[in-house]
């Protein structure tokens, strides 16, 4: 799924939080190109409503953001690092997902990354910022009302690019981890529990480390570190000893230009996995964890152009983590919904035959094995293909059924037309100007073809199947493109249909596609018709 952020927006960073207090995860994006923040309010089931962008009034583009409840109002606020003007900005959320004007706090030189956490154990969220040019991090302690104390600065390596916090030595105090782009290493700053930190300890990483995350990768209750290395196209894994020290890195290949990394249990096996957004290869790498700190080879999933930020959360409430990626060049957001065991569904190709020109498809259980199958109309080879499903997101090779003498099938639907609990097929034939019924045998095979004339000539038809007269029997509605009609064939319940009834539409509308639904909640089915002749949509409400 792609969610557009607008032309030249160039989203660079994502934050996830409940910004409107409805207990559903929302997405905030920092748009580097337009100097806006986009809010995408979660609706559950993996769907989002795109809110109006918020102009943030920066002198230079925003680079990165994080979220947290800074004023204890049970709604997430956002903090944005602005590299060009050396400050961070806090935006407080209203209960509709919109934001107040920002409050600004000074940072170091060119703040590049920001993270939140309770650094002094006072139950109030604090902020840590990594400053690229001044080679340090600054800490802003929170007052619990959305305001913060002035910064305190701590040295890091050369060119700190990314920062996270976590309890690295199991003393219940948060520590700081920084990925240093210029010195190819990570800095560890152990926390004292009062908001102050010890001097850094550094560990070598890969080439140009660009993102860092912590998590317990080997289930020993000790936090470990993962770093995405942009220059060497890989990730470094540092296993923690539980006292603030770490083993030397182990490297795993990722995609080209590894830019952003997160961890999460994607396949619900209680083992953390690694997810990497790869800038140059335009994809996401998933490395499944073995639970002992080692990882399987990557599996790659396509994203948009130049992905720069990745987050995981359960956006459709199915207890499986999903992936969201901000794509800088294509100005959009990729949403990859997670599935059991297979993690994320990669594109697969089902071959319909050379020069078959598939034109329409339906999904149903055609052989009564409780597994979904696919039916496809192959217009050029004059047949209907069926792919029987195995239930593991794979399918048998195509079996075909000739539509001869109706040579040009162009649209298809499915339903149980004779009430025998077996799925039947209906398709429109553009060369014979007819609607053709094929009754299913319940084993994936089908009977003879039964034709009904459309009483009209057209090069294009669109079909929809529903019980439109509430007699518990399925009917067929046909959009007839060339002659500007809707046709209705009322079902008899035994697999046969009454002759077509034609309803004229406005001249020149050329109805191209039709769907059926109750659009006004009167328990009567209505029609929505897309017209490519008049660039319009017709809504036809059923009145009786």
MARBABA-258609 format. One line per field, with one value per residue (C-alpha): residue number from 1; x, y, z. Coordinates in pm, 1 decimal, decimal comma. Each point is the difference from the previous one (the first is absolute). Layout:
BEGIN
seq: [NUM / ...]
x: [X / ...]
y: [Y / ...]
z: [Z / ...]
//
This chain:
BEGIN
seq: [1 / 2 / 3 / 4 / 5 / 6 / 7 / 8 / 9 / 10 / 11 / 12 / 13 / 14 / 15 / 16 / 17 / 18 / 19 / 20 / 21 / 22 / 23 / 24 / 25 / 26 / 27 / 28 / 29 / 30 / 31 / 32 / 33 / 34 / 35 / 36 / 37 / 38 / 39 / 40 / 41 / 42 / 43 / 44 / 45 / 46 / 47 / 48 / 49 / 50 / 51 / 52 / 53 / 54 / 55 / 56 / 57 / 58 / 59 / 60 / 61 / 62 / 63 / 64 / 65 / 66 / 67 / 68 / 69 / 70 / 71 / 72 / 73 / 74 / 75 / 76 / 77 / 78 / 79 / 80 / 81 / 82 / 83 / 84 / 85 / 86 / 87 / 88 / 89 / 90 / 91 / 92 / 93 / 94 / 95 / 96 / 97 / 98 / 99 / 100 / 101 / 102 / 103 / 104 / 105 / 106 / 107 / 108 / 109 / 110 / 111 / 112 / 113 / 114 / 115 / 116 / 117 / 118 / 119 / 120 / 121 / 122 / 123 / 124 / 125 / 126 / 127 / 128 / 129 / 130 / 131 / 132 / 133 / 134 / 135 / 136 / 137 / 138 / 139 / 140 / 141 / 142 / 143 / 144 / 145 / 146 / 147 / 148 / 149 / 150 / 151 / 152 / 153 / 154 / 155 / 156 / 157 / 158 / 159 / 160 / 161 / 162 / 163 / 164 / 165 / 166 / 167 / 168 / 169 / 170 / 171 / 172 / 173 / 174 / 175 / 176 / 177 / 178 / 179 / 180 / 181 / 182 / 183 / 184 / 185 / 186 / 187 / 188 / 189 / 190 / 191 / 192 / 193 / 194 / 195 / 196 / 197 / 198 / 199 / 200 / 201 / 202 / 203 / 204 / 205 / 206 / 207 / 208 / 209 / 210 / 211 / 212 / 213 / 214 / 215 / 216 / 217 / 218 / 219 / 220 / 221 / 222 / 223 / 224 / 225 / 226 / 227 / 228 / 229 / 230 / 231 / 232 / 233 / 234 / 235 / 236 / 237 / 238 / 239 / 240 / 241 / 242 / 243 / 244 / 245 / 246 / 247 / 248 / 249 / 250 / 251 / 252 / 253 / 254 / 255 / 256 / 257 / 258 / 259 / 260 / 261 / 262 / 263 / 264 / 265 / 266 / 267 / 268 / 269 / 270 / 271 / 272 / 273 / 274 / 275 / 276 / 277 / 278 / 279 / 280 / 281 / 282 / 283 / 284 / 285 / 286 / 287 / 288 / 289 / 290 / 291 / 292 / 293 / 294 / 295 / 296 / 297 / 298 / 299 / 300 / 301 / 302 / 303 / 304 / 305 / 306 / 307 / 308 / 309 / 310 / 311 / 312 / 313 / 314 / 315 / 316 / 317 / 318 / 319 / 320 / 321 / 322 / 323 / 324 / 325 / 326 / 327 / 328 / 329 / 330 / 331 / 332 / 333 / 334 / 335 / 336 / 337 / 338 / 339 / 340 / 341 / 342 / 343 / 344 / 345 / 346 / 347 / 348 / 349 / 350 / 351 / 352 / 353 / 354 / 355 / 356 / 357 / 358 / 359 / 360 / 361 / 362 / 363 / 364 / 365 / 366 / 367 / 368 / 369 / 370 / 371 / 372 / 373 / 374 / 375 / 376 / 377 / 378 / 379 / 380 / 381 / 382 / 383 / 384 / 385 / 386 / 387 / 388 / 389 / 390 / 391 / 392 / 393 / 394 / 395 / 396 / 397 / 398 / 399 / 400 / 401 / 402 / 403 / 404 / 405 / 406 / 407 / 408 / 409 / 410 / 411 / 412 / 413 / 414 / 415 / 416 / 417 / 418 / 419 / 420 / 421 / 422 / 423 / 424 / 425 / 426 / 427 / 428 / 429 / 430 / 431 / 432 / 433 / 434 / 435 / 436 / 437 / 438 / 439 / 440 / 441 / 442 / 443 / 444 / 445 / 446 / 447 / 448 / 449 / 450 / 451 / 452 / 453 / 454 / 455 / 456 / 457 / 458 / 459 / 460 / 461 / 462 / 463 / 464 / 465 / 466 / 467 / 468 / 469 / 470 / 471 / 472 / 473 / 474 / 475 / 476 / 477 / 478 / 479 / 480 / 481 / 482 / 483 / 484 / 485 / 486 / 487 / 488 / 489 / 490 / 491 / 492 / 493 / 494 / 495 / 496 / 497 / 498 / 499 / 500 / 501 / 502 / 503 / 504 / 505 / 506 / 507 / 508 / 509 / 510 / 511 / 512 / 513 / 514 / 515 / 516 / 517 / 518 / 519 / 520 / 521 / 522 / 523 / 524 / 525 / 526 / 527 / 528 / 529 / 530 / 531 / 532 / 533 / 534 / 535 / 536 / 537 / 538 / 539 / 540 / 541 / 542 / 543 / 544]
x: [0,0 / 128,7 / -106,0 / 96,9 / 159,6 / -21,7 / 228,3 / 353,6 / -79,7 / 300,9 / -96,7 / 309,4 / -123,2 / -296,6 / -133,9 / -279,5 / -229,5 / -360,3 / -32,8 / -377,7 / -51,7 / -212,1 / 241,4 / 74,3 / 353,5 / 46,7 / 291,4 / 178,9 / 244,9 / 262,6 / 9,6 / 341,3 / -106,2 / -307,9 / 92,8 / -326,8 / -110,9 / -260,0 / -234,6 / -154,7 / -266,7 / -42,4 / -345,7 / 89,1 / 22,7 / 313,7 / -179,4 / 83,5 / -166,8 / 244,2 / -37,3 / 87,5 / 372,0 / 129,0 / 244,0 / 266,9 / 159,1 / 359,9 / 277,1 / 139,8 / -162,8 / -79,1 / 229,4 / -134,6 / -277,3 / -104,7 / -319,4 / -95,3 / -253,7 / 194,5 / -283,4 / -178,1 / -326,3 / -8,7 / 63,9 / 330,9 / 191,1 / 279,1 / 350,9 / 181,8 / 371,3 / 80,9 / 357,1 / 39,0 / -108,3 / 150,6 / -313,0 / -277,1 / -371,3 / -279,9 / -352,3 / -277,9 / -295,1 / -369,3 / -250,2 / -82,5 / 356,7 / 88,1 / 277,4 / 66,6 / 274,6 / 342,5 / 220,9 / 367,3 / 311,3 / 366,0 / 210,6 / 355,8 / 129,7 / -215,8 / -224,4 / -38,1 / -196,0 / -233,5 / -135,7 / -213,5 / 13,5 / -14,8 / 367,4 / -27,7 / -273,9 / -251,3 / -274,7 / 39,4 / 128,0 / 330,5 / 169,2 / 340,2 / 130,5 / 300,6 / 183,0 / 191,8 / 240,1 / 73,6 / 70,1 / -212,4 / -341,9 / -210,8 / -248,4 / -316,5 / -171,3 / -379,6 / -215,0 / -307,4 / -210,2 / 140,6 / 291,1 / 369,1 / 311,9 / 292,3 / 230,2 / 301,9 / 259,8 / 211,0 / 274,7 / -57,6 / 200,3 / 47,9 / -320,4 / -264,7 / -291,3 / -241,9 / -77,4 / -205,1 / -41,7 / -28,7 / 111,8 / 325,5 / 132,8 / -322,1 / 13,9 / -350,0 / 160,4 / -18,9 / 325,0 / 77,5 / 125,8 / 121,0 / 91,6 / 289,1 / 7,2 / 342,0 / 195,8 / -172,5 / -86,9 / -260,0 / 24,7 / -138,3 / -82,1 / -114,9 / -265,4 / 25,4 / -377,0 / -19,8 / 13,2 / 380,9 / 228,9 / 349,2 / 259,1 / -40,3 / 143,3 / 32,8 / -33,0 / 93,0 / -289,0 / -23,0 / 51,1 / -199,9 / -244,3 / -325,8 / -257,2 / 5,9 / -254,9 / 8,2 / -181,7 / 53,7 / 107,3 / 99,7 / -264,0 / 248,7 / -177,0 / 294,3 / -34,7 / 194,1 / 70,2 / -67,7 / 153,6 / -84,8 / 318,1 / -72,3 / 344,7 / 48,1 / -363,2 / -39,0 / -96,5 / 226,0 / -125,7 / 159,2 / -106,8 / -17,7 / 168,0 / -252,4 / 253,7 / 10,7 / 271,7 / -46,8 / 152,7 / 164,8 / -234,2 / -137,3 / -99,7 / -296,7 / -65,4 / -290,9 / -100,4 / 181,0 / 30,8 / -127,5 / -155,7 / -237,6 / -37,6 / -256,4 / -60,0 / -321,8 / -144,1 / -148,3 / -91,4 / -123,5 / 266,1 / 111,6 / 330,5 / 88,6 / 55,1 / 180,1 / -162,1 / 212,3 / -108,1 / 245,3 / 32,7 / 156,0 / -163,6 / -346,8 / -98,7 / -18,4 / 216,5 / -145,0 / 245,8 / -178,7 / 155,7 / 100,4 / -38,4 / 369,7 / 122,0 / 54,5 / -218,2 / -110,2 / 94,0 / -208,5 / -326,4 / -70,9 / -335,7 / -56,7 / -66,1 / -20,6 / 289,9 / 281,6 / -148,5 / 147,1 / -194,8 / -168,7 / -224,2 / -197,9 / -332,0 / -325,7 / -210,1 / -287,7 / -38,9 / 70,2 / 280,9 / 260,1 / 250,8 / -22,0 / 267,0 / -29,1 / 267,1 / 44,6 / 119,0 / 191,5 / 2,6 / -341,4 / -168,1 / -202,5 / -21,4 / 8,0 / -211,3 / 87,8 / -252,5 / 140,5 / -121,4 / 60,4 / 323,2 / 74,5 / 41,2 / -79,5 / -146,9 / 241,0 / -125,6 / -66,1 / -86,8 / -263,6 / 41,0 / -321,4 / 158,5 / 178,1 / -198,4 / -296,7 / -79,8 / -173,9 / -269,8 / -207,5 / 24,4 / -199,5 / 99,2 / -209,5 / 12,2 / -83,7 / 66,9 / -147,6 / 326,8 / -26,3 / 299,0 / -23,6 / 51,3 / 41,1 / -201,1 / 124,4 / -144,3 / 261,4 / -141,9 / 252,2 / 14,9 / -379,9 / -6,0 / -51,1 / 289,3 / -20,2 / 278,8 / -96,1 / 150,9 / 210,4 / -74,2 / 363,3 / -9,8 / 98,8 / -215,3 / -16,8 / 83,4 / -283,7 / -276,5 / -195,8 / -356,8 / -83,0 / -262,7 / -58,6 / -211,2 / -2,8 / 350,0 / 61,4 / -72,5 / 56,3 / -142,2 / -80,2 / -183,8 / -74,9 / -276,0 / -220,8 / -273,2 / -187,4 / 27,2 / 197,9 / 283,1 / 234,0 / 146,9 / -105,7 / 147,0 / -149,5 / 191,3 / -86,7 / 86,5 / 79,3 / -8,0 / -332,7 / -163,7 / -108,3 / 28,5 / 109,6 / -64,0 / 216,4 / -123,7 / 266,9 / 35,0 / 155,2 / 333,8 / 151,2 / -154,0 / -300,6 / -297,0 / -127,1 / -33,7 / -344,8 / -39,8 / -227,8 / -12,3 / 75,2 / -229,3 / 270,1 / 334,2 / 309,7 / 376,9 / 15,5 / -209,5 / 33,0 / -178,4 / -113,3 / -180,0 / -236,9 / -352,4 / -149,0 / -368,8 / 41,1 / -140,5 / 315,1 / 89,0 / 301,5 / -54,2 / 236,8 / 47,7 / 181,3 / 147,6 / -21,4 / 269,0 / -71,6 / -379,4 / -18,0 / -224,4 / -14,9 / -141,4 / -153,9 / -47,2 / -212,0 / 93,2 / -251,1 / 193,3 / 62,2 / 286,9 / -221,6 / -80,2 / -282,4 / 61,9 / 202,1 / -173,9 / 173,4 / 21,6 / 129,1 / 273,4 / 77,1 / 125,1 / 377,5 / 65,5 / 151,1 / -21,0 / 330,4 / -26,5 / -273,2 / -17,2 / -300,2 / -58,9 / -244,6 / 119,1 / -278,4 / -57,6 / -359,5 / 71,5 / -44,3 / 291,1 / 105,2 / 230,2 / 314,7 / 111,3 / 328,5 / -44,0 / 306,9 / -193,1 / -94,2 / 268,2 / -271,3 / -143,2 / -371,4 / -168,3 / -334,7 / -201,6 / -253,9 / -339,2 / -214,8]
y: [0,0 / 347,8 / 321,8 / 314,4 / 292,5 / 237,6 / 123,8 / 94,6 / -71,2 / -234,2 / -169,7 / -72,9 / -125,6 / -185,2 / -0,1 / -225,1 / 95,2 / 46,3 / 366,9 / 28,1 / -218,4 / -270,9 / -283,8 / -67,9 / 53,6 / 307,3 / 105,9 / 336,2 / 87,1 / 271,7 / 125,0 / 138,4 / 146,5 / 197,5 / 75,5 / -155,8 / -271,4 / -240,9 / -175,1 / -331,6 / -96,1 / -374,3 / -145,7 / -359,3 / -297,0 / 152,6 / 305,0 / 368,0 / 336,4 / 257,4 / 321,3 / 349,9 / 68,2 / 231,6 / 273,2 / 2,2 / 334,4 / -117,4 / 201,4 / -328,4 / -337,4 / -242,9 / -301,5 / -242,8 / -35,3 / -204,1 / -20,8 / -26,5 / 123,8 / 297,1 / 153,8 / -312,8 / 64,3 / -354,3 / 135,0 / -16,7 / 316,6 / 25,9 / 139,7 / 96,3 / 59,7 / 283,4 / -30,1 / 334,4 / 217,0 / -202,9 / -54,0 / -247,8 / 80,2 / -148,5 / -23,5 / -74,4 / -203,6 / 83,6 / -286,3 / 9,0 / -69,1 / 363,5 / 194,2 / 325,9 / 231,2 / -127,1 / 82,2 / 30,2 / -114,6 / 46,1 / -302,0 / -47,6 / 59,7 / -164,9 / -229,5 / -318,0 / -242,5 / 14,0 / -255,1 / 14,5 / -188,6 / 49,9 / 69,9 / 92,5 / -238,5 / 273,3 / -148,3 / 299,1 / -41,0 / 162,0 / 60,7 / -95,6 / 161,2 / -108,3 / 299,5 / -80,4 / 294,0 / 55,2 / -374,1 / -26,1 / -73,9 / 236,3 / -100,1 / 199,5 / -110,9 / 19,9 / 178,7 / -215,1 / 287,4 / 7,4 / 230,5 / -90,9 / 117,0 / 145,6 / -246,1 / -179,1 / -116,5 / -321,4 / -90,3 / -276,5 / -119,6 / 177,0 / 89,5 / -157,6 / -89,2 / -207,9 / -38,2 / -242,2 / -63,8 / -320,7 / -159,1 / -160,4 / -110,9 / -106,3 / 269,5 / 137,4 / 316,7 / 93,3 / 22,3 / 162,9 / -166,7 / 212,8 / -108,1 / 216,8 / 43,6 / 163,4 / -232,4 / -327,5 / -99,2 / 15,4 / 192,8 / -136,0 / 253,2 / -169,6 / 185,2 / 90,6 / 1,8 / 372,8 / 118,9 / 15,9 / -240,6 / -149,0 / 63,4 / -201,9 / -342,6 / -74,2 / -319,2 / -36,1 / -46,2 / -24,5 / 273,6 / 319,5 / -121,1 / 183,8 / -148,2 / -181,6 / -195,2 / -213,5 / -319,5 / -337,3 / -204,1 / -321,8 / -15,9 / 36,2 / 306,0 / 219,5 / 270,3 / -36,5 / 253,4 / -3,2 / 259,3 / 59,8 / 75,8 / 213,1 / -29,2 / -377,1 / -97,5 / -209,0 / -1,4 / -44,4 / -200,2 / 61,3 / -249,1 / 152,3 / -142,9 / 158,6 / 231,4 / 270,5 / -170,1 / -180,7 / -274,9 / 90,8 / 48,6 / -271,6 / 124,0 / -106,8 / 109,6 / 234,5 / 194,0 / 283,9 / 313,4 / -135,7 / 311,7 / -79,0 / -302,2 / -123,6 / -329,1 / -186,8 / -350,7 / -23,0 / -369,3 / -32,3 / -251,8 / 210,8 / 77,8 / 348,7 / 51,9 / 282,6 / 231,1 / 232,7 / 270,9 / 0,6 / 338,2 / -94,0 / -338,4 / 141,7 / -283,3 / -132,2 / -283,9 / -239,3 / -217,7 / -256,8 / -60,9 / -344,0 / 103,6 / -42,6 / 330,3 / -135,4 / 71,3 / -163,2 / 146,6 / 296,1 / -9,7 / 317,0 / 170,5 / 282,0 / 350,2 / 338,8 / 204,9 / 81,8 / -126,4 / 194,2 / -102,4 / -318,2 / -81,3 / -305,1 / -23,9 / -195,5 / 231,1 / -241,2 / -153,8 / -357,3 / -52,6 / 1,1 / 277,5 / 203,7 / 213,6 / 365,5 / 165,7 / 366,7 / 31,4 / 322,6 / 16,3 / -146,5 / 220,9 / -276,8 / -252,4 / -378,1 / -212,5 / -371,8 / -199,1 / -301,8 / -358,0 / -312,2 / -190,5 / 145,4 / 347,3 / 218,8 / -113,5 / 56,7 / 46,3 / -333,0 / -57,4 / -249,3 / -72,5 / 26,9 / -97,1 / 165,6 / 291,4 / -90,0 / 361,9 / -59,0 / 263,0 / -79,8 / -224,9 / -120,0 / -175,4 / -270,2 / -361,0 / -182,4 / -355,1 / 13,8 / -67,4 / 319,4 / 146,3 / 303,8 / -49,0 / 242,9 / 17,0 / 214,2 / 94,9 / -39,0 / 215,9 / -68,7 / -380,5 / -27,1 / -192,3 / 24,0 / -105,3 / -133,2 / -9,6 / -227,1 / 116,4 / -210,0 / 229,9 / 104,0 / 288,9 / -232,3 / -138,4 / -288,9 / 67,8 / 146,3 / -225,0 / 155,5 / -29,7 / 107,7 / 270,2 / -100,4 / 103,2 / 318,2 / 103,7 / 321,0 / -26,6 / 341,4 / 12,7 / -254,8 / -55,2 / -292,0 / -120,2 / -296,8 / 45,6 / -327,8 / -27,9 / -325,7 / 144,1 / -9,4 / 313,9 / 77,1 / 238,6 / 275,4 / 181,0 / 254,6 / -72,9 / 314,8 / -162,2 / -182,1 / 278,5 / -246,5 / -96,3 / -360,9 / -218,0 / -302,2 / -209,1 / -138,1 / -369,3 / 67,9 / -162,8 / 284,9 / -112,0 / 155,1 / -97,8 / 122,1 / 363,7 / 163,8 / 326,0 / 300,2 / 284,6 / 355,7 / 131,7 / 254,2 / 15,3 / 110,3 / -36,1 / 11,7 / -139,3 / 5,9 / -246,1 / 0,0 / -276,5 / 64,4 / -75,0 / 331,0 / -84,8 / -164,2 / -339,4 / -182,0 / -82,3 / 154,1 / 233,9 / 146,2 / 366,3 / 92,3 / 336,8 / 22,7 / 242,7 / 90,5 / 44,2 / 164,0 / -252,3 / -189,8 / -349,1 / -212,8 / -378,3 / -125,4 / -343,6 / -285,7 / -192,2 / -305,0 / 136,4 / 166,9 / 368,7 / 212,6 / 198,0 / 315,0 / 323,9 / 309,9 / 336,7 / 293,0 / 229,7 / 346,4 / 1,5 / -13,5 / -111,4 / -333,2 / -191,3 / -177,8 / -164,8 / -73,0 / -87,9 / -71,5 / 97,6 / 160,5 / 360,0 / 162,2 / -262,6 / -76,1 / -374,2 / 22,1 / -55,4 / 293,4 / 29,9 / 208,1 / 31,5 / 147,0 / 173,4 / 52,9 / 198,4 / 282,7 / -40,3 / -47,7 / -238,6 / -81,7 / -109,2 / -171,6 / -43,1 / -280,9 / 132,7 / -310,9]
z: [0,0 / -85,3 / 176,3 / -189,8 / 182,6 / -297,7 / -274,5 / 106,4 / 366,3 / 46,1 / 330,4 / 208,3 / 336,2 / 150,0 / 354,1 / 125,2 / 287,7 / 106,2 / -92,9 / 44,8 / 306,6 / -168,0 / 87,3 / -368,1 / -131,2 / -220,7 / -221,2 / -8,9 / -277,0 / -22,7 / -360,4 / -85,7 / -334,6 / 103,9 / 364,2 / 113,2 / 238,8 / -137,4 / 239,8 / -106,5 / 252,1 / 42,9 / -57,1 / 93,1 / -237,5 / -153,2 / -143,3 / 47,3 / -56,6 / -135,4 / 198,1 / -117,9 / 7,6 / 271,9 / -98,1 / 268,1 / -79,9 / -0,5 / -161,5 / -131,2 / -68,9 / 286,0 / 14,8 / 257,2 / 255,9 / 302,4 / 204,1 / 366,4 / 254,9 / 138,9 / 203,6 / 130,2 / -188,6 / -145,2 / -350,3 / -182,9 / -81,3 / -255,7 / 21,1 / -320,4 / -49,9 / -238,7 / -120,5 / -172,6 / 293,8 / 287,6 / 206,0 / 77,3 / -0,3 / 211,9 / -145,0 / 252,2 / -130,7 / 19,7 / 30,6 / -372,7 / -107,8 / -76,3 / 175,1 / 180,2 / -118,7 / 93,1 / 296,0 / -94,3 / 192,6 / -89,0 / -96,9 / -123,8 / -350,8 / -267,4 / 208,9 / -201,1 / 220,4 / 299,0 / 247,8 / 315,9 / 330,4 / 377,3 / 70,8 / 370,1 / 117,3 / 86,1 / -228,2 / -233,9 / -353,8 / -93,0 / -336,3 / -140,7 / -320,5 / -210,3 / -151,3 / -318,3 / -27,9 / 370,3 / 53,4 / 312,1 / 145,2 / 205,3 / 270,8 / 75,9 / 321,6 / -5,1 / 257,9 / -67,8 / -134,1 / -352,5 / 87,3 / 38,8 / 183,5 / -191,9 / -171,1 / 145,6 / -255,8 / -9,0 / -247,6 / -256,7 / -301,6 / -331,5 / -181,1 / 226,4 / -226,2 / 208,0 / 371,1 / 214,2 / 371,8 / 202,3 / 326,7 / -116,1 / 341,6 / 174,7 / 269,8 / -82,0 / -139,7 / -367,6 / -193,9 / -336,6 / -320,5 / -292,7 / -355,1 / -120,1 / -378,4 / -21,8 / 233,3 / -104,1 / 355,3 / 276,8 / 326,8 / 328,5 / 275,9 / 321,0 / 199,0 / 367,6 / 51,1 / 71,9 / -361,6 / -14,1 / -189,3 / 14,4 / -269,8 / -317,4 / -85,3 / -374,0 / -207,4 / -367,7 / -246,3 / -379,8 / -255,3 / 58,6 / 267,8 / -52,0 / 239,6 / 334,5 / 204,5 / 316,3 / 96,0 / 166,5 / -302,7 / 181,4 / 274,5 / 287,2 / 150,8 / -105,8 / -262,7 / -323,3 / -276,6 / -375,4 / -233,3 / -367,4 / -194,8 / -306,5 / -156,7 / 38,5 / -76,2 / 312,7 / 366,6 / 302,7 / 299,2 / 343,0 / 267,2 / 348,0 / 308,8 / 234,9 / 165,1 / -266,4 / -204,1 / -332,2 / -210,1 / -328,8 / -292,8 / -228,0 / -344,6 / -217,6 / -357,2 / -74,2 / -311,6 / -171,8 / 210,8 / 333,2 / 147,6 / 286,2 / 231,5 / 253,5 / 179,9 / 75,8 / 15,3 / -348,4 / 1,5 / 359,1 / 105,9 / 303,2 / -177,0 / -117,1 / -371,4 / -183,4 / -255,9 / -217,1 / -246,2 / -293,9 / -170,4 / -332,8 / -59,7 / 76,0 / 229,2 / 353,8 / 133,6 / 257,5 / 195,6 / 214,4 / 339,7 / 127,9 / 363,0 / 80,9 / -142,1 / -350,9 / -302,9 / -322,6 / -335,9 / -103,9 / -191,9 / -195,8 / -59,7 / -247,0 / 131,0 / -170,9 / -132,0 / 246,3 / 330,2 / 293,1 / 310,8 / 120,8 / 297,5 / 110,1 / 182,4 / -19,0 / -215,0 / -72,0 / 347,5 / -110,8 / 258,6 / -280,6 / -48,7 / -319,4 / -166,6 / -105,0 / -215,6 / -96,1 / -361,2 / -64,8 / -380,7 / -82,1 / 262,3 / 156,6 / 279,0 / -44,6 / 235,5 / 10,1 / 200,0 / 182,1 / -27,8 / 209,1 / -59,0 / -344,2 / 154,0 / -302,7 / -327,7 / -285,4 / -351,1 / -169,6 / -365,4 / -113,9 / -371,6 / -204,5 / -331,8 / -288,5 / -145,7 / 223,6 / 91,7 / 336,8 / 41,9 / 309,9 / 305,2 / 299,8 / 321,2 / 166,6 / 122,8 / -323,8 / 122,7 / 352,6 / 183,1 / 208,2 / -187,1 / -224,0 / -374,3 / -291,3 / -323,6 / -287,8 / -340,0 / -276,5 / -277,5 / -277,7 / 42,2 / 42,2 / 325,0 / 373,5 / 221,5 / 354,0 / 257,8 / 290,6 / 328,4 / 235,5 / 294,6 / 49,7 / -248,0 / -285,5 / -279,8 / -244,9 / -362,0 / -203,2 / -134,5 / -287,7 / -127,4 / -353,6 / -45,1 / -364,4 / -189,1 / 212,5 / -100,4 / 190,4 / 373,8 / 153,7 / 354,0 / 268,1 / 328,1 / 230,2 / 230,5 / 86,1 / -262,3 / 59,8 / 380,1 / -0,9 / 217,5 / -302,5 / -151,1 / -357,5 / -258,4 / -213,8 / -273,3 / -266,2 / -362,5 / -193,9 / -344,5 / 56,2 / 205,6 / 261,8 / 363,0 / 47,6 / 307,2 / 86,8 / 292,1 / 231,5 / 84,9 / 341,2 / -84,5 / -199,7 / -328,9 / -173,6 / -217,6 / -334,4 / -99,5 / 17,5 / -193,0 / 62,1 / -251,9 / 112,7 / -278,5 / -66,3 / -179,6 / 191,9 / -5,8 / 379,4 / 287,5 / 377,9 / 231,6 / 360,7 / 190,1 / 293,8 / 122,3 / -108,3 / 58,6 / 344,0 / -100,1 / 125,3 / -362,8 / -171,4 / -294,6 / -259,8 / -92,6 / -322,5 / -97,9 / -382,2 / -108,3 / -362,6 / 16,1 / 346,3 / 174,3 / 325,2 / -36,1 / 276,6 / -18,5 / 289,8 / 128,3 / 21,4 / 265,6 / -220,5 / -205,0 / -257,9 / -40,6 / -134,6 / -317,3 / 41,8 / 102,7 / -137,4 / 178,3 / -209,7 / 126,0 / -132,9 / -359,8 / -28,3 / 357,3 / -110,8 / 331,4 / 54,2 / 342,0 / 254,8 / 369,2 / 221,5 / 362,8 / 241,7 / -22,2 / 205,7 / 271,2 / -104,5 / -34,9 / -377,3 / -234,9 / -216,5 / -302,5 / -53,6 / -361,6 / -125,1 / -337,7 / -215,7 / -262,0 / 235,2 / 267,9 / 259,2 / 256,6 / 6,6 / 323,6 / -63,6 / 319,4 / 10,2 / 109,1 / 4,0]
//
